[in-house]
Amino acid sequence: MRRPRKRSFSELVQENKQALLKDEEALQKLEEKLEQKHLQKAE
């Protein structure tokens, strides 16, 4: 039994990015969260 190869941070980011691009609903939620953060900081 071999140990699974650890992924680098950039590989994980790339995988998550691809998953989000396929999942429009999750992407929409993320955008809304970011928008709320920016609005709170602007006040």
PyMOL Python script that loads the backbone (N, CA, C, O; Angstrom):
from pymol import cmd

cmd.read_pdbstr("""\
ATOM      1  N   MET A   1       0.838  -1.200   0.000  1.00  0.00           N
ATOM      2  CA  MET A   1       0.000   0.000   0.000  1.00  0.00           C
ATOM      3  C   MET A   1       0.871   1.246   0.000  1.00  0.00           C
ATOM      4  O   MET A   1       1.720   1.441   0.870  1.00  0.00           O
ATOM      5  N   ARG A   2       0.637   2.069  -0.987  1.00  0.00           N
ATOM      6  CA  ARG A   2       1.372   3.339  -1.071  1.00  0.00           C
ATOM      7  C   ARG A   2       0.570   4.439  -0.412  1.00  0.00           C
ATOM      8  O   ARG A   2      -0.661   4.418  -0.400  1.00  0.00           O
ATOM      9  N   ARG A   3       1.287   5.393   0.132  1.00  0.00           N
ATOM     10  CA  ARG A   3       0.600   6.567   0.675  1.00  0.00           C
ATOM     11  C   ARG A   3       0.146   7.440  -0.480  1.00  0.00           C
ATOM     12  O   ARG A   3       0.880   7.632  -1.450  1.00  0.00           O
ATOM     13  N   PRO A   4      -1.064   7.969  -0.374  1.00  0.00           N
ATOM     14  CA  PRO A   4      -1.512   8.856  -1.459  1.00  0.00           C
ATOM     15  C   PRO A   4      -0.629  10.104  -1.528  1.00  0.00           C
ATOM     16  O   PRO A   4      -0.202  10.645  -0.509  1.00  0.00           O
ATOM     17  N   ARG A   5      -0.373  10.536  -2.749  1.00  0.00           N
ATOM     18  CA  ARG A   5       0.467  11.714  -2.954  1.00  0.00           C
ATOM     19  C   ARG A   5      -0.269  12.954  -2.470  1.00  0.00           C
ATOM     20  O   ARG A   5      -1.442  13.159  -2.781  1.00  0.00           O
ATOM     21  N   LYS A   6       0.441  13.777  -1.702  1.00  0.00           N
ATOM     22  CA  LYS A   6      -0.172  15.018  -1.226  1.00  0.00           C
ATOM     23  C   LYS A   6      -0.190  16.027  -2.352  1.00  0.00           C
ATOM     24  O   LYS A   6       0.771  16.152  -3.112  1.00  0.00           O
ATOM     25  N   ARG A   7      -1.301  16.748  -2.450  1.00  0.00           N
ATOM     26  CA  ARG A   7      -1.421  17.763  -3.484  1.00  0.00           C
ATOM     27  C   ARG A   7      -0.836  19.070  -2.975  1.00  0.00           C
ATOM     28  O   ARG A   7      -0.874  19.364  -1.780  1.00  0.00           O
ATOM     29  N   SER A   8      -0.303  19.835  -3.887  1.00  0.00           N
ATOM     30  CA  SER A   8       0.200  21.148  -3.508  1.00  0.00           C
ATOM     31  C   SER A   8      -0.983  22.095  -3.348  1.00  0.00           C
ATOM     32  O   SER A   8      -2.088  21.815  -3.813  1.00  0.00           O
ATOM     33  N   PHE A   9      -0.736  23.206  -2.689  1.00  0.00           N
ATOM     34  CA  PHE A   9      -1.805  24.186  -2.467  1.00  0.00           C
ATOM     35  C   PHE A   9      -2.395  24.662  -3.787  1.00  0.00           C
ATOM     36  O   PHE A   9      -3.613  24.771  -3.926  1.00  0.00           O
ATOM     37  N   SER A  10      -1.527  24.943  -4.754  1.00  0.00           N
ATOM     38  CA  SER A  10      -2.021  25.443  -6.043  1.00  0.00           C
ATOM     39  C   SER A  10      -2.888  24.406  -6.748  1.00  0.00           C
ATOM     40  O   SER A  10      -3.847  24.764  -7.432  1.00  0.00           O
ATOM     41  N   GLU A  11      -2.564  23.135  -6.589  1.00  0.00           N
ATOM     42  CA  GLU A  11      -3.395  22.083  -7.197  1.00  0.00           C
ATOM     43  C   GLU A  11      -4.777  22.043  -6.545  1.00  0.00           C
ATOM     44  O   GLU A  11      -5.790  21.883  -7.226  1.00  0.00           O
ATOM     45  N   LEU A  12      -4.807  22.191  -5.215  1.00  0.00           N
ATOM     46  CA  LEU A  12      -6.089  22.195  -4.513  1.00  0.00           C
ATOM     47  C   LEU A  12      -6.937  23.392  -4.938  1.00  0.00           C
ATOM     48  O   LEU A  12      -8.142  23.268  -5.161  1.00  0.00           O
ATOM     49  N   VAL A  13      -6.289  24.554  -5.047  1.00  0.00           N
ATOM     50  CA  VAL A  13      -7.007  25.759  -5.471  1.00  0.00           C
ATOM     51  C   VAL A  13      -7.591  25.541  -6.859  1.00  0.00           C
ATOM     52  O   VAL A  13      -8.748  25.879  -7.111  1.00  0.00           O
ATOM     53  N   GLN A  14      -6.798  24.979  -7.752  1.00  0.00           N
ATOM     54  CA  GLN A  14      -7.252  24.734  -9.122  1.00  0.00           C
ATOM     55  C   GLN A  14      -8.454  23.781  -9.145  1.00  0.00           C
ATOM     56  O   GLN A  14      -9.413  24.000  -9.884  1.00  0.00           O
ATOM     57  N   GLU A  15      -8.392  22.723  -8.328  1.00  0.00           N
ATOM     58  CA  GLU A  15      -9.506  21.770  -8.276  1.00  0.00           C
ATOM     59  C   GLU A  15     -10.770  22.431  -7.751  1.00  0.00           C
ATOM     60  O   GLU A  15     -11.856  22.231  -8.295  1.00  0.00           O
ATOM     61  N   ASN A  16     -10.623  23.222  -6.688  1.00  0.00           N
ATOM     62  CA  ASN A  16     -11.790  23.898  -6.114  1.00  0.00           C
ATOM     63  C   ASN A  16     -12.373  24.894  -7.097  1.00  0.00           C
ATOM     64  O   ASN A  16     -13.591  25.043  -7.195  1.00  0.00           O
ATOM     65  N   LYS A  17     -11.504  25.575  -7.821  1.00  0.00           N
ATOM     66  CA  LYS A  17     -11.949  26.556  -8.808  1.00  0.00           C
ATOM     67  C   LYS A  17     -12.782  25.861  -9.887  1.00  0.00           C
ATOM     68  O   LYS A  17     -13.849  26.348 -10.262  1.00  0.00           O
ATOM     69  N   GLN A  18     -12.297  24.735 -10.380  1.00  0.00           N
ATOM     70  CA  GLN A  18     -13.018  24.004 -11.417  1.00  0.00           C
ATOM     71  C   GLN A  18     -14.369  23.508 -10.901  1.00  0.00           C
ATOM     72  O   GLN A  18     -15.369  23.562 -11.616  1.00  0.00           O
ATOM     73  N   ALA A  19     -14.394  23.025  -9.657  1.00  0.00           N
ATOM     74  CA  ALA A  19     -15.643  22.532  -9.077  1.00  0.00           C
ATOM     75  C   ALA A  19     -16.652  23.667  -8.946  1.00  0.00           C
ATOM     76  O   ALA A  19     -17.838  23.483  -9.217  1.00  0.00           O
ATOM     77  N   LEU A  20     -16.180  24.839  -8.531  1.00  0.00           N
ATOM     78  CA  LEU A  20     -17.081  25.980  -8.384  1.00  0.00           C
ATOM     79  C   LEU A  20     -17.613  26.457  -9.725  1.00  0.00           C
ATOM     80  O   LEU A  20     -18.784  26.821  -9.838  1.00  0.00           O
ATOM     81  N   LEU A  21     -16.768  26.458 -10.727  1.00  0.00           N
ATOM     82  CA  LEU A  21     -17.216  26.902 -12.044  1.00  0.00           C
ATOM     83  C   LEU A  21     -18.313  25.989 -12.594  1.00  0.00           C
ATOM     84  O   LEU A  21     -19.172  26.428 -13.359  1.00  0.00           O
ATOM     85  N   LYS A  22     -18.272  24.714 -12.196  1.00  0.00           N
ATOM     86  CA  LYS A  22     -19.305  23.772 -12.633  1.00  0.00           C
ATOM     87  C   LYS A  22     -20.573  23.939 -11.800  1.00  0.00           C
ATOM     88  O   LYS A  22     -21.668  23.610 -12.258  1.00  0.00           O
ATOM     89  N   ASP A  23     -20.424  24.451 -10.571  1.00  0.00           N
ATOM     90  CA  ASP A  23     -21.559  24.571  -9.651  1.00  0.00           C
ATOM     91  C   ASP A  23     -21.990  26.031  -9.549  1.00  0.00           C
ATOM     92  O   ASP A  23     -21.500  26.778  -8.702  1.00  0.00           O
ATOM     93  N   GLU A  24     -22.917  26.427 -10.426  1.00  0.00           N
ATOM     94  CA  GLU A  24     -23.352  27.827 -10.504  1.00  0.00           C
ATOM     95  C   GLU A  24     -23.974  28.323  -9.198  1.00  0.00           C
ATOM     96  O   GLU A  24     -23.785  29.478  -8.817  1.00  0.00           O
ATOM     97  N   GLU A  25     -24.712  27.455  -8.518  1.00  0.00           N
ATOM     98  CA  GLU A  25     -25.384  27.864  -7.284  1.00  0.00           C
ATOM     99  C   GLU A  25     -24.365  28.218  -6.199  1.00  0.00           C
ATOM    100  O   GLU A  25     -24.517  29.232  -5.518  1.00  0.00           O
ATOM    101  N   ALA A  26     -23.347  27.405  -6.036  1.00  0.00           N
ATOM    102  CA  ALA A  26     -22.308  27.678  -5.042  1.00  0.00           C
ATOM    103  C   ALA A  26     -21.553  28.956  -5.408  1.00  0.00           C
ATOM    104  O   ALA A  26     -21.201  29.748  -4.534  1.00  0.00           O
ATOM    105  N   LEU A  27     -21.311  29.148  -6.683  1.00  0.00           N
ATOM    106  CA  LEU A  27     -20.615  30.343  -7.154  1.00  0.00           C
ATOM    107  C   LEU A  27     -21.437  31.593  -6.834  1.00  0.00           C
ATOM    108  O   LEU A  27     -20.888  32.615  -6.422  1.00  0.00           O
ATOM    109  N   GLN A  28     -22.727  31.507  -7.022  1.00  0.00           N
ATOM    110  CA  GLN A  28     -23.625  32.624  -6.732  1.00  0.00           C
ATOM    111  C   GLN A  28     -23.586  32.971  -5.242  1.00  0.00           C
ATOM    112  O   GLN A  28     -23.542  34.147  -4.879  1.00  0.00           O
ATOM    113  N   LYS A  29     -23.602  31.951  -4.381  1.00  0.00           N
ATOM    114  CA  LYS A  29     -23.563  32.181  -2.934  1.00  0.00           C
ATOM    115  C   LYS A  29     -22.262  32.869  -2.538  1.00  0.00           C
ATOM    116  O   LYS A  29     -22.265  33.787  -1.718  1.00  0.00           O
ATOM    117  N   LEU A  30     -21.151  32.425  -3.123  1.00  0.00           N
ATOM    118  CA  LEU A  30     -19.853  33.033  -2.835  1.00  0.00           C
ATOM    119  C   LEU A  30     -19.846  34.506  -3.223  1.00  0.00           C
ATOM    120  O   LEU A  30     -19.374  35.352  -2.464  1.00  0.00           O
ATOM    121  N   GLU A  31     -20.360  34.803  -4.386  1.00  0.00           N
ATOM    122  CA  GLU A  31     -20.399  36.190  -4.861  1.00  0.00           C
ATOM    123  C   GLU A  31     -21.228  37.055  -3.918  1.00  0.00           C
ATOM    124  O   GLU A  31     -20.856  38.192  -3.628  1.00  0.00           O
ATOM    125  N   GLU A  32     -22.351  36.520  -3.438  1.00  0.00           N
ATOM    126  CA  GLU A  32     -23.199  37.279  -2.520  1.00  0.00           C
ATOM    127  C   GLU A  32     -22.474  37.545  -1.205  1.00  0.00           C
ATOM    128  O   GLU A  32     -22.566  38.644  -0.659  1.00  0.00           O
ATOM    129  N   LYS A  33     -21.755  36.548  -0.694  1.00  0.00           N
ATOM    130  CA  LYS A  33     -20.999  36.727   0.550  1.00  0.00           C
ATOM    131  C   LYS A  33     -19.948  37.815   0.391  1.00  0.00           C
ATOM    132  O   LYS A  33     -19.801  38.682   1.253  1.00  0.00           O
ATOM    133  N   LEU A  34     -19.221  37.764  -0.715  1.00  0.00           N
ATOM    134  CA  LEU A  34     -18.186  38.774  -0.957  1.00  0.00           C
ATOM    135  C   LEU A  34     -18.802  40.164  -1.076  1.00  0.00           C
ATOM    136  O   LEU A  34     -18.252  41.143  -0.572  1.00  0.00           O
ATOM    137  N   GLU A  35     -19.927  40.238  -1.736  1.00  0.00           N
ATOM    138  CA  GLU A  35     -20.605  41.517  -1.909  1.00  0.00           C
ATOM    139  C   GLU A  35     -21.009  42.094  -0.547  1.00  0.00           C
ATOM    140  O   GLU A  35     -20.841  43.287  -0.296  1.00  0.00           O
ATOM    141  N   GLN A  36     -21.539  41.240   0.323  1.00  0.00           N
ATOM    142  CA  GLN A  36     -21.939  41.680   1.657  1.00  0.00           C
ATOM    143  C   GLN A  36     -20.734  42.191   2.448  1.00  0.00           C
ATOM    144  O   GLN A  36     -20.831  43.205   3.139  1.00  0.00           O
ATOM    145  N   LYS A  37     -19.609  41.498   2.353  1.00  0.00           N
ATOM    146  CA  LYS A  37     -18.389  41.917   3.049  1.00  0.00           C
ATOM    147  C   LYS A  37     -17.959  43.302   2.584  1.00  0.00           C
ATOM    148  O   LYS A  37     -17.617  44.166   3.392  1.00  0.00           O
ATOM    149  N   HIS A  38     -17.982  43.497   1.283  1.00  0.00           N
ATOM    150  CA  HIS A  38     -17.560  44.781   0.726  1.00  0.00           C
ATOM    151  C   HIS A  38     -18.501  45.904   1.157  1.00  0.00           C
ATOM    152  O   HIS A  38     -18.059  47.021   1.427  1.00  0.00           O
ATOM    153  N   LEU A  39     -19.792  45.607   1.221  1.00  0.00           N
ATOM    154  CA  LEU A  39     -20.762  46.616   1.634  1.00  0.00           C
ATOM    155  C   LEU A  39     -20.566  46.996   3.102  1.00  0.00           C
ATOM    156  O   LEU A  39     -20.694  48.164   3.469  1.00  0.00           O
ATOM    157  N   GLN A  40     -20.254  46.007   3.935  1.00  0.00           N
ATOM    158  CA  GLN A  40     -20.036  46.273   5.356  1.00  0.00           C
ATOM    159  C   GLN A  40     -18.782  47.116   5.567  1.00  0.00           C
ATOM    160  O   GLN A  40     -18.770  48.001   6.423  1.00  0.00           O
ATOM    161  N   LYS A  41     -17.747  46.856   4.810  1.00  0.00           N
ATOM    162  CA  LYS A  41     -16.511  47.622   4.939  1.00  0.00           C
ATOM    163  C   LYS A  41     -16.691  49.052   4.450  1.00  0.00           C
ATOM    164  O   LYS A  41     -16.033  49.967   4.947  1.00  0.00           O
ATOM    165  N   ALA A  42     -17.573  49.249   3.486  1.00  0.00           N
ATOM    166  CA  ALA A  42     -17.783  50.579   2.917  1.00  0.00           C
ATOM    167  C   ALA A  42     -18.536  51.499   3.883  1.00  0.00           C
ATOM    168  O   ALA A  42     -18.437  52.722   3.787  1.00  0.00           O
ATOM    169  N   GLU A  43     -19.277  50.910   4.798  1.00  0.00           N
ATOM    170  CA  GLU A  43     -20.075  51.724   5.734  1.00  0.00           C
ATOM    171  C   GLU A  43     -19.245  52.397   6.791  1.00  0.00           C
ATOM    172  O   GLU A  43     -19.783  53.108   7.640  1.00  0.00           O
TER     173      GLU A  43
END
""", "prot")
cmd.dss("prot")
cmd.show_as("cartoon", "prot")
cmd.util.cbc("prot")
cmd.orient("prot")
